[in-house]
Amino acid sequence: MPIEFENIIHDRVLISLDNIISDEFNIPIFYSSQEGRGNSFFIITIENDSLLERGANFEAREYTLNIIYNLKIVGTNNTNTFKQISNIAERCKKLISNNSSYSLENTYKWHDAQVNSIQYNENEDNEDLSTAIIEFNCVSTEVC
């Protein structure tokens, strides 16, 4: 008989993160750099799943995802481009701070969510894109 399990990183973390970002921004969200299209879009990638604590009937895990905001550069990459990118990154940081403990319809999803870092650079795969890589971390506890 197959074991019963919950795909926490997908169902609780990734989908919930997608929901709060799409509720805040009118910007498409993709899960692969191969999908990204348009002048402005997010790509969310799963980076890490680490055990924090295990008890007799629970398991707490820390999840790390990257929220990559991409902006197509028109003309030269200048302070206006950086301002546009940093506005989105700062807004994401505040959005995650406001949702550091997150439940949807009285169903627990995560706690201790935070942005650990934001890295700004030109996209290595596409020189016409400038990016902000926002490292998102949260903890989700599962009752076993």
C-alpha positions as CSV (number, residue, x, y, z in Angstrom):
1,M,0.0,0.0,0.0
2,P,1.5,3.4,-1.0
3,I,2.4,5.8,1.8
4,E,0.3,9.0,2.3
5,F,2.2,12.3,2.1
6,E,1.7,16.0,1.4
7,N,3.9,17.7,-1.2
8,I,4.6,20.6,1.2
9,I,7.2,22.5,-0.9
10,H,4.8,22.6,-3.8
11,D,1.3,22.8,-2.2
12,R,2.1,24.9,0.8
13,V,5.1,27.0,-0.2
14,L,5.3,27.4,-4.0
15,I,1.6,27.8,-4.7
16,S,1.1,30.1,-1.7
17,L,4.0,32.3,-2.7
18,D,2.7,32.4,-6.3
19,N,-0.7,33.4,-4.9
20,I,0.5,36.3,-2.8
21,I,2.8,37.6,-5.6
22,S,0.1,37.4,-8.2
23,D,-2.4,39.1,-5.9
24,E,0.0,42.0,-5.5
25,F,1.5,42.4,-9.0
26,N,0.0,42.3,-12.4
27,I,3.2,40.5,-13.7
28,P,3.3,37.0,-15.2
29,I,4.9,34.2,-13.1
30,F,6.8,31.3,-14.6
31,Y,8.7,28.4,-13.2
32,S,11.4,28.0,-15.8
33,S,13.7,30.5,-17.7
34,Q,12.5,28.7,-20.8
35,E,9.0,30.0,-20.2
36,G,9.7,33.7,-19.5
37,R,8.3,36.0,-22.0
38,G,7.4,39.7,-22.3
39,N,9.0,42.9,-21.0
40,S,8.5,42.1,-17.3
41,F,8.0,38.7,-15.6
42,F,8.8,36.7,-12.5
43,I,10.4,33.2,-12.4
44,I,10.2,31.2,-9.2
45,T,12.7,28.4,-8.6
46,I,12.9,26.0,-5.8
47,E,16.4,26.0,-4.3
48,N,16.5,24.0,-1.0
49,D,14.6,22.0,1.5
50,S,16.4,21.5,4.8
51,L,15.3,19.7,8.0
52,L,15.4,22.1,11.0
53,E,13.9,19.9,13.8
54,R,12.2,16.6,14.1
55,G,10.1,15.6,17.1
56,A,8.1,12.5,18.0
57,N,5.1,13.7,15.9
58,F,6.3,16.7,13.9
59,E,8.9,17.8,11.4
60,A,9.9,21.4,10.8
61,R,11.7,22.2,7.5
62,E,13.1,25.4,6.0
63,Y,12.4,26.0,2.4
64,T,14.4,28.3,0.1
65,L,13.0,29.6,-3.2
66,N,14.3,32.3,-5.6
67,I,11.9,34.9,-6.9
68,I,13.6,36.2,-10.0
69,Y,12.2,39.5,-11.4
70,N,13.2,40.1,-15.0
71,L,12.9,43.5,-16.8
72,K,13.6,43.9,-20.5
73,I,16.1,46.7,-21.0
74,V,15.0,49.2,-23.6
75,G,18.0,51.3,-24.7
76,T,20.8,51.4,-22.1
77,N,20.8,50.0,-18.6
78,N,20.6,53.1,-16.5
79,T,19.3,54.4,-13.2
80,N,15.7,54.4,-14.4
81,T,16.1,50.6,-15.1
82,F,17.6,50.0,-11.7
83,K,14.8,52.1,-10.1
84,Q,12.1,50.0,-11.8
85,I,13.8,46.7,-10.7
86,S,14.5,47.9,-7.2
87,N,10.9,49.1,-6.7
88,I,9.6,45.6,-7.5
89,A,12.2,44.0,-5.3
90,E,11.5,46.3,-2.4
91,R,7.8,45.7,-2.8
92,C,8.3,42.0,-2.8
93,K,10.4,42.3,0.4
94,K,7.6,44.2,2.1
95,L,5.0,41.8,0.8
96,I,6.8,38.8,2.3
97,S,7.4,40.7,5.6
98,N,3.7,41.3,5.8
99,N,3.1,37.6,5.2
100,S,5.8,36.2,7.4
101,S,3.2,33.9,9.0
102,Y,0.8,32.7,6.3
103,S,-2.4,30.8,6.3
104,L,-5.1,30.7,3.7
105,E,-8.7,30.0,4.6
106,N,-7.6,29.0,8.1
107,T,-5.1,26.4,6.7
108,Y,-1.5,26.9,7.9
109,K,1.1,27.2,5.2
110,W,4.3,28.6,6.7
111,H,5.9,30.9,9.3
112,D,9.2,32.8,9.7
113,A,9.1,33.9,6.0
114,Q,11.8,36.4,5.1
115,V,13.9,37.8,2.3
116,N,17.5,36.8,3.0
117,S,19.1,38.7,0.2
118,I,18.4,40.5,-3.1
119,Q,21.0,40.3,-5.9
120,Y,20.8,42.8,-8.8
121,N,22.5,42.0,-12.1
122,E,22.1,41.7,-15.8
123,N,20.7,38.4,-16.9
124,E,23.5,36.1,-17.9
125,D,21.4,34.2,-20.4
126,N,19.9,37.3,-22.0
127,E,21.8,40.6,-22.1
128,D,18.5,42.4,-22.8
129,L,17.2,41.5,-19.4
130,S,18.1,43.0,-16.0
131,T,17.2,41.0,-12.9
132,A,16.7,41.0,-9.2
133,I,17.1,37.6,-7.5
134,I,15.1,37.7,-4.3
135,E,16.0,34.8,-1.9
136,F,12.9,33.7,0.0
137,N,13.0,31.5,3.1
138,C,10.2,30.1,5.2
139,V,9.6,27.3,7.7
140,S,6.7,24.9,7.5
141,T,5.9,22.4,10.1
142,E,4.1,19.1,9.4
143,V,2.4,16.9,12.0
144,C,3.4,13.3,11.4
